[in-house]
Amino acid sequence: MAKVVVDAATCVGCGLCEQNCPEVFEMKDDGIAHVKTHTCASCDLKEVAGQCPVTAITVS
């Protein structure tokens, strides 16, 4: 299973990850993305991470 991590210090809260994969990512009131689960049947998580403009998401 992949491990998805959002670096809270780097995240700028653009919401792109949540738009691309709402099953895994969620924007919360603190203005940063949070990981809900580490798997997604319909998204390529490495591709979603690669679209982060500040590279705050890692998938290992």
Phi and psi in degrees as GROMACS dihedral restraints (atoms count N, CA, C in turn):
[ dihedral_restraints ]
;  ai    aj    ak    al  type     phi  dphi    fc
    3     4     5     6     1   -74.0    20    10
    4     5     6     7     1   153.4    20    10
    6     7     8     9     1  -115.7    20    10
    7     8     9    10     1   121.8    20    10
    9    10    11    12     1  -107.0    20    10
   10    11    12    13     1   130.2    20    10
   12    13    14    15     1  -132.5    20    10
   13    14    15    16     1   134.8    20    10
   15    16    17    18     1  -108.2    20    10
   16    17    18    19     1   123.3    20    10
   18    19    20    21     1   -78.8    20    10
   19    20    21    22     1   104.7    20    10
   21    22    23    24     1   -61.6    20    10
   22    23    24    25     1   -30.1    20    10
   24    25    26    27     1   -73.1    20    10
   25    26    27    28     1   -22.8    20    10
   27    28    29    30     1   -98.3    20    10
   28    29    30    31     1   -31.6    20    10
   30    31    32    33     1   -58.7    20    10
   31    32    33    34     1   132.5    20    10
   33    34    35    36     1  -104.7    20    10
   34    35    36    37     1     1.6    20    10
   36    37    38    39     1    72.6    20    10
   37    38    39    40     1    31.8    20    10
   39    40    41    42     1   -70.4    20    10
   40    41    42    43     1   -25.2    20    10
   42    43    44    45     1    83.9    20    10
   43    44    45    46     1     3.7    20    10
   45    46    47    48     1   -61.4    20    10
   46    47    48    49     1   -39.2    20    10
   48    49    50    51     1   -63.8    20    10
   49    50    51    52     1   -42.0    20    10
   51    52    53    54     1   -66.6    20    10
   52    53    54    55     1   -37.6    20    10
   54    55    56    57     1   -63.3    20    10
   55    56    57    58     1   -40.0    20    10
   57    58    59    60     1   -81.0    20    10
   58    59    60    61     1   -27.9    20    10
   60    61    62    63     1  -151.9    20    10
   61    62    63    64     1    75.4    20    10
   63    64    65    66     1   -67.4    20    10
   64    65    66    67     1   -15.1    20    10
   66    67    68    69     1   -68.1    20    10
   67    68    69    70     1   -30.7    20    10
   69    70    71    72     1  -104.2    20    10
   70    71    72    73     1   -40.0    20    10
   72    73    74    75     1  -108.4    20    10
   73    74    75    76     1   146.4    20    10
   75    76    77    78     1  -143.7    20    10
   76    77    78    79     1   130.4    20    10
   78    79    80    81     1   -84.9    20    10
   79    80    81    82     1   130.9    20    10
   81    82    83    84     1  -112.4    20    10
   82    83    84    85     1   176.4    20    10
   84    85    86    87     1   -60.2    20    10
   85    86    87    88     1   -20.5    20    10
   87    88    89    90     1   -77.9    20    10
   88    89    90    91     1    -3.0    20    10
   90    91    92    93     1    83.7    20    10
   91    92    93    94     1    10.3    20    10
   93    94    95    96     1  -125.2    20    10
   94    95    96    97     1   160.7    20    10
   96    97    98    99     1   -77.8    20    10
   97    98    99   100     1   144.4    20    10
   99   100   101   102     1  -127.7    20    10
  100   101   102   103     1   149.6    20    10
  102   103   104   105     1   -91.9    20    10
  103   104   105   106     1   124.5    20    10
  105   106   107   108     1   -90.7    20    10
  106   107   108   109     1   -36.3    20    10
  108   109   110   111     1  -153.4    20    10
  109   110   111   112     1   163.3    20    10
  111   112   113   114     1  -104.4    20    10
  112   113   114   115     1     8.3    20    10
  114   115   116   117     1  -134.1    20    10
  115   116   117   118     1   152.0    20    10
  117   118   119   120     1  -148.4    20    10
  118   119   120   121     1   128.9    20    10
  120   121   122   123     1   -77.7    20    10
  121   122   123   124     1   -21.9    20    10
  123   124   125   126     1  -112.2    20    10
  124   125   126   127     1    -9.4    20    10
  126   127   128   129     1  -116.4    20    10
  127   128   129   130     1   148.4    20    10
  129   130   131   132     1   -91.4    20    10
  130   131   132   133     1   103.4    20    10
  132   133   134   135     1   -62.6    20    10
  133   134   135   136     1   -33.0    20    10
  135   136   137   138     1   -67.5    20    10
  136   137   138   139     1   -34.5    20    10
  138   139   140   141     1   -68.3    20    10
  139   140   141   142     1   -43.1    20    10
  141   142   143   144     1   -60.8    20    10
  142   143   144   145     1   -44.6    20    10
  144   145   146   147     1   -61.1    20    10
  145   146   147   148     1   -39.1    20    10
  147   148   149   150     1   -66.5    20    10
  148   149   150   151     1   -19.2    20    10
  150   151   152   153     1   -87.3    20    10
  151   152   153   154     1    -8.8    20    10
  153   154   155   156     1   -64.6    20    10
  154   155   156   157     1   123.2    20    10
  156   157   158   159     1   -67.5    20    10
  157   158   159   160     1   -17.1    20    10
  159   160   161   162     1  -118.6    20    10
  160   161   162   163     1    13.7    20    10
  162   163   164   165     1    48.8    20    10
  163   164   165   166     1    46.9    20    10
  165   166   167   168     1   -86.4    20    10
  166   167   168   169     1    -8.4    20    10
  168   169   170   171     1  -108.5    20    10
  169   170   171   172     1   131.9    20    10
  171   172   173   174     1  -123.5    20    10
  172   173   174   175     1   143.6    20    10
  174   175   176   177     1  -126.5    20    10
  175   176   177   178     1   121.6    20    10
